[in-house]
Amino acid sequence: MSRIAGLGMDLADMERVRQALQQSHAPVLCVDVPSGLLSDTGQYLPEWQPAVPPVSPRHTLSLLTLKPGLFTGMGRDAAGTVWWDDLGSTPGTGQPTAWLPGAPSKAPPPAHASHKGSYADVAVVGGEGLHRRGLGMGGAALLAASAALHAGAGRVLVNLLEDEPSYALALQPEWMLRRFEALELARLTVVCGCGGGQAITPLLPAVLAQAQRLVLDADALNAVAQDPALATLLAQRGARTPWTVLTPHPLEAARLLGCSTQEVQARRLQAAQQLAQRFGCTVVLKGSGSVITAPEHTPVINPTGNARLATAGTGDVLAGLLGARLALAASAFEAARRACWEHGQQADQWPTGHALTANLLARRLARL
């Protein structure tokens, strides 16, 4: 039973061939799906997991339909460039597992007779100071604020959770520093949690109850995961308004779901959908092939971006960009889809030979 009929190969022979293909420097064509890759999840069967990513160009000819696993998790490295041949088949009538979107439509040119109030206000709440735990995290909030400003927000209000945040104005004089109690949350799009540390927790009840539109990131998500009362408030917010976006990376998603990171990565689409249903929010599950979903929406797998984004602060930039898009969007889901595309597209268009840093990425958003 161990010999493959017609091929004269046993399982040991096949294993040697597989390892040779994964380690080869020659271009490799995969038919339908790469060997050992689960087509629905983008994860390998455990015994087929390569020790390192493929070292040669990969190409995949997907048959009948495109498979979600080719575009998320480990699938993008495994599949490389993907082609599709429907083999002349008639499209089925079943619901798709996910959508692979094209570029979002271009925004209309702004009216000449406009002013800063035409483009909405974004408030960034985060950036725990050195005096609290000996960990200065103001940079995360300022990266989000920079992204919101360069992405076109009319005004960017910044609430840094430290005693003396005035140095921020030397970095970007357009930012408007505010104490938390001075923020009119009911009329603002709020980006909350970037670098917030433990200091963000006592502010979350007011943010969840009052913010008009809301992006929850980083330590705000960790606080919700640790506090059942905050989780209840988030679910109650989701029941009364659709204007909330959660932006977890896999570890943050695992904390919210009470499972392991490996379990989240093994079922990325389902994990994002579970979060969306639990909290009534739009969810961006970050990572290779970020998954965007919301209640009553089929997940979207973002096709843009690359490993240049694997550096500190790029997630904060995404949160700020999303805040600017959410402030003027027709729906939270469309704002999230557009922001993820644009964020990844910047990395795809990054000049060869130049390092991508979050600070430079935020400033390049002005070119969108």
C-alpha positions in Angstrom: 0.0 0.0 0.0 3.0 2.3 0.3 3.8 2.2 -3.4 2.1 4.8 -5.7 0.4 3.0 -8.5 1.8 3.7 -12.0 4.7 5.9 -10.7 7.0 3.4 -9.2 7.4 5.6 -6.2 6.8 4.9 -2.5 6.1 7.5 0.2 9.7 7.8 1.1 10.5 8.7 -2.5 7.8 11.3 -2.6 9.1 12.8 0.6 12.6 13.2 -0.9 11.1 14.8 -4.0 9.0 17.2 -1.9 12.0 18.3 0.1 14.1 18.7 -3.0 11.3 20.9 -4.6 11.0 23.0 -1.4 14.8 23.6 -1.3 15.3 24.0 -5.0 16.6 27.3 -6.4 14.9 26.6 -9.7 11.4 28.1 -10.4 8.6 25.8 -9.4 5.1 25.5 -10.9 2.5 24.2 -8.5 -0.7 22.8 -10.0 -3.9 23.8 -8.2 -2.3 24.2 -4.8 1.3 23.8 -3.5 2.0 20.4 -2.1 0.9 20.0 1.6 -0.9 23.5 1.7 -4.4 23.4 3.0 -6.4 25.3 0.3 -9.0 26.8 2.7 -6.6 28.1 5.5 -3.2 28.9 4.0 -1.5 26.5 6.5 0.6 23.4 5.8 -0.3 19.9 7.0 2.1 19.5 10.0 4.2 16.8 8.3 4.6 19.0 5.1 5.7 22.2 6.8 8.9 23.4 5.3 11.7 24.4 7.7 12.2 27.7 5.8 10.1 29.5 3.2 10.7 28.5 -0.4 13.9 29.9 -1.8 13.1 30.0 -5.5 10.3 31.7 -7.5 7.0 30.0 -7.0 4.1 30.0 -9.5 0.7 28.3 -8.9 -2.0 27.5 -11.6 -5.2 27.3 -9.6 -7.9 25.2 -11.2 -11.7 25.7 -11.3 -11.6 28.4 -8.6 -9.2 30.5 -6.6 -8.6 29.1 -3.1 -8.4 31.3 0.0 -5.3 29.5 1.3 -3.3 30.8 -1.7 -3.6 34.4 -0.4 -3.4 34.3 3.4 -1.2 32.7 6.2 1.7 30.8 4.6 -0.1 30.6 1.3 1.5 33.7 -0.3 5.0 32.4 0.1 4.0 28.9 -0.9 2.0 29.9 -4.0 4.0 32.9 -5.3 2.4 34.2 -8.5 -1.1 32.8 -9.0 -2.8 32.1 -12.2 -6.4 30.8 -12.6 -8.0 28.5 -15.1 -11.7 27.7 -14.7 -11.3 24.8 -17.2 -14.5 25.9 -18.9 -16.6 25.2 -15.9 -19.9 27.0 -15.1 -19.7 29.1 -11.9 -21.4 27.5 -9.0 -24.3 29.1 -7.1 -22.9 28.6 -3.6 -21.7 31.4 -1.4 -18.0 32.2 -1.7 -15.7 31.5 1.2 -13.9 34.9 0.7 -13.4 37.6 -1.9 -10.2 38.7 -3.4 -10.8 42.4 -4.1 -9.5 44.7 -6.8 -8.2 48.2 -6.1 -10.8 50.5 -4.5 -12.3 53.2 -6.6 -10.5 56.5 -6.5 -12.0 59.2 -4.3 -13.5 62.1 -6.2 -11.3 65.3 -6.2 -12.0 67.5 -3.2 -14.1 70.5 -3.8 -12.3 73.8 -4.2 -14.6 75.5 -1.7 -13.7 73.2 1.2 -12.0 73.7 4.5 -10.6 71.6 7.3 -14.0 70.9 8.7 -15.0 69.3 5.4 -12.6 66.3 6.2 -13.7 65.4 9.7 -11.7 65.3 12.9 -9.7 62.3 14.1 -8.6 61.9 17.8 -5.8 59.6 18.7 -5.8 58.3 22.3 -2.7 56.3 23.5 1.0 56.6 24.1 1.6 55.7 27.8 4.4 57.7 29.2 7.7 56.7 30.8 6.6 57.8 34.3 4.0 55.1 34.5 5.9 51.8 34.1 9.3 52.9 32.8 8.1 52.2 29.2 7.7 55.2 26.9 5.2 54.3 24.1 4.3 57.8 22.9 5.8 57.0 19.5 3.0 54.5 18.7 0.3 57.1 19.2 2.3 59.7 17.3 2.8 57.4 14.3 -1.0 56.9 14.2 -1.6 60.6 14.4 1.0 61.3 11.6 -0.8 58.7 9.4 -4.2 60.3 10.0 -2.8 63.7 9.2 -1.0 62.7 6.0 -4.0 60.6 4.9 -6.1 63.7 4.8 -8.0 64.1 8.2 -9.1 67.7 8.6 -7.8 68.0 12.1 -5.9 65.5 14.3 -6.4 65.8 18.0 -3.8 63.9 20.2 -4.3 62.7 23.7 -1.0 61.3 25.0 -1.3 59.4 28.2 1.6 61.1 29.9 2.2 64.2 32.1 4.2 66.4 29.7 3.4 65.6 26.1 4.2 69.1 24.7 7.3 67.8 22.9 5.0 66.3 20.3 4.3 69.8 18.8 8.0 70.1 18.0 7.6 66.9 15.8 4.4 67.9 14.1 3.0 71.4 14.9 -0.3 70.6 13.1 -1.3 68.2 15.9 -3.7 69.6 18.4 -2.9 68.3 21.9 -5.9 67.7 24.1 -6.6 66.3 27.6 -8.9 63.3 27.5 -11.7 65.1 29.3 -11.6 67.9 26.7 -12.3 65.5 23.7 -15.8 65.7 22.4 -16.0 62.0 21.7 -19.6 62.1 20.4 -18.5 64.0 17.3 -15.1 62.4 16.7 -13.5 59.4 15.0 -11.3 58.0 17.7 -8.2 55.8 17.2 -7.7 54.2 20.6 -5.0 52.0 22.0 -1.8 52.6 20.1 1.0 52.3 22.8 -1.7 52.8 25.5 -0.3 50.3 27.9 -2.3 49.9 31.1 -3.2 53.6 31.1 -5.8 53.0 28.4 -8.0 50.8 30.5 -9.8 53.4 32.6 -10.6 55.5 29.6 -12.2 52.7 27.6 -15.7 52.8 29.1 -16.1 56.4 28.0 -14.6 55.7 24.6 -16.8 52.7 24.0 -19.9 54.5 25.1 -19.4 57.9 23.4 -17.1 57.8 20.4 -19.0 58.5 17.2 -16.7 56.3 15.1 -13.9 54.1 16.6 -10.8 52.2 15.7 -9.6 49.9 18.5 -6.0 48.8 18.3 -3.2 47.2 20.3 -3.5 47.8 24.1 -7.2 48.7 23.8 -7.8 45.2 22.4 -5.6 43.6 25.2 -7.6 45.5 27.8 -10.9 44.2 26.4 -9.5 40.7 26.3 -8.5 40.9 30.0 -11.7 42.6 31.3 -15.1 40.9 30.8 -16.9 44.2 31.6 -15.1 45.9 28.8 -15.9 43.0 26.5 -19.6 43.5 27.4 -19.4 47.2 26.7 -17.8 46.5 23.3 -20.6 44.1 22.4 -23.2 46.5 23.5 -21.6 49.2 21.3 -21.7 46.8 18.4 -25.4 46.2 18.9 -26.2 49.9 18.7 -23.8 51.2 16.0 -21.8 49.7 13.1 -19.0 52.3 13.4 -16.3 50.2 15.2 -13.3 48.6 13.7 -11.0 46.1 15.6 -7.5 45.7 14.2 -5.9 42.7 16.0 -2.7 40.9 15.0 -2.9 37.1 15.6 -1.8 37.2 19.2 -4.3 40.0 20.1 -7.0 38.0 18.3 -6.1 34.9 20.2 -6.4 36.8 23.5 -9.8 38.1 22.5 -11.0 34.6 21.5 -9.4 32.8 24.4 -7.3 30.5 22.3 -3.7 30.2 21.0 -2.1 32.1 18.2 -1.6 28.9 16.3 -5.3 28.2 16.4 -6.0 31.7 15.0 -3.5 31.2 12.2 -4.9 27.8 11.4 -8.3 29.3 10.7 -7.8 32.9 9.9 -11.1 33.5 8.1 -13.1 31.8 10.8 -11.3 33.6 13.6 -12.0 37.0 12.0 -15.7 36.1 11.5 -16.0 34.9 15.1 -14.7 38.2 16.4 -17.0 40.2 14.1 -20.0 38.2 15.3 -19.1 38.3 19.0 -18.6 42.1 19.1 -20.8 43.3 16.2 -17.8 45.1 14.7 -15.7 45.2 11.5 -12.5 43.2 12.0 -9.1 43.5 10.4 -7.1 40.4 11.3 -3.6 41.5 10.3 -0.8 39.4 8.9 0.1 38.0 5.5 -3.1 38.3 3.6 -5.0 40.4 6.1 -8.6 39.3 6.5 -11.4 42.0 6.6 -14.9 41.0 7.7 -18.0 42.3 9.4 -21.3 40.8 10.5 -23.3 39.9 7.3 -20.2 40.3 5.1 -18.2 37.6 3.3 -14.5 38.0 4.4 -12.2 39.9 2.1 -8.5 38.9 1.9 -6.3 41.9 1.2 -3.9 41.2 -1.7 -1.5 44.0 -1.2 1.6 44.4 1.0 4.8 42.5 1.6 7.5 41.7 4.2 8.7 45.3 4.2 5.7 45.9 6.6 7.3 43.6 9.2 8.8 46.4 11.2 7.8 48.3 14.3 5.1 50.9 14.0 3.5 49.9 10.7 0.4 48.7 12.5 0.1 52.0 14.2 0.3 53.7 10.8 -2.6 51.4 9.6 -4.7 52.4 12.6 -4.2 56.1 11.8 -4.9 55.7 8.1 -8.0 53.7 9.0 -9.1 56.5 11.3 -8.9 59.0 8.4 -10.8 56.7 6.1 -13.4 55.8 8.7 -14.1 59.5 9.4 -15.6 60.0 5.9 -16.6 56.5 4.8 -20.0 55.2 3.9 -19.4 52.1 6.0 -16.8 50.8 8.4 -16.3 47.7 6.3 -15.4 49.8 3.2 -13.1 52.1 5.2 -11.2 49.0 6.5 -11.0 47.4 3.0 -9.7 50.7 1.5 -7.2 51.4 4.3 -5.7 47.9 4.1 -5.3 48.1 0.4 -3.6 51.5 0.5 -1.4 50.5 3.4 -0.1 47.4 1.5 0.1 49.2 -1.8 2.6 51.7 -0.3 4.9 48.8 0.6 4.5 47.2 -2.8 5.5 50.5 -4.4 8.4 51.2 -2.0 11.6 52.2 -3.8 14.0 49.2 -4.2 17.0 49.5 -1.9 15.4 51.9 0.6 14.4 50.7 4.0 10.7 51.1 4.9 10.2 52.7 8.3 6.8 53.5 9.9 7.6 57.2 10.0 8.4 57.3 6.3 5.4 55.2 5.5 3.1 57.6 7.3 4.4 60.5 5.4 4.1 58.8 2.0 0.4 58.5 2.6 0.1 62.0 1.4 0.7 60.6 -2.2 -2.5 58.5 -2.1 
